[in-house]
């Protein structure tokens, strides 16, 4: 598997700490102090089959779920 970016690792760690599932807005709030572009990072994580959510890019009401 390709090496994960710092931002990707931060999102994975945050999801793990919160039981593997978070609403997009909650995740955005937790990440906003660290970096921007949460949607694009989530899209990359979905392409790597690490997270799941409905649609191609998560909307504000999406539930983000860790797959591993």
N, C-alpha and C positions, 0 to 999 in steps of 0.2 A: 504494500500500500504506500502511496505517496506520503511524504512528510506533511504534517499538518502545520498550518500557520499558527502564530500566537493567538490570533483572534478565534480561529477554529477551535483550538484547544481550550480557550476561555469559555466559549459557548458550551462545549461538551462538558467541561468541569461544572459549569453553572447548572446545566440540566441534571447531571448526576447528583449534585447537592440538593436539588429540588425534587428528587424522586423520579427523574427521567421524563417529566412532562411539564411544560409551561405554556401559558398563553403568550402570543407574540408580544403584546404590549408589556407584560411583566418582564419578559426576556429583554426587550428593548430598553426598559428602564434600568435593569441591572447592568447592561452593557454600555450605556451612554457615557459613563465616566471614563471608560477604557478606550473606546473606539467608535467610529461611525460606520455605516454601511452594513448593518446587521442583516438586512434582507439579502444582499448579494452573497454574504458569507453563508447564510442558511441555504441559499440556492446551491452553492458549491458543496456544502455538506450533504444535501439531498442527492446530488449527482454522484457523490462518493458512497451513497447508501448508508449514511451514518445517522441521519435524522429523517423523519417523515412529517408531512403536513399536506393538506389539500391544496391542489393547484400547483402552478409552476413557481410562483413567487408568493410567499405568505402575505396575507392581508392582516389587518389589525386584530381581527377576531380569530385568527388561526391558532390551533393548538399545535405546538411543536413537540414532537416526541422523539426521544433518543432510541435508536434501534439496536444499540449494542450493549 
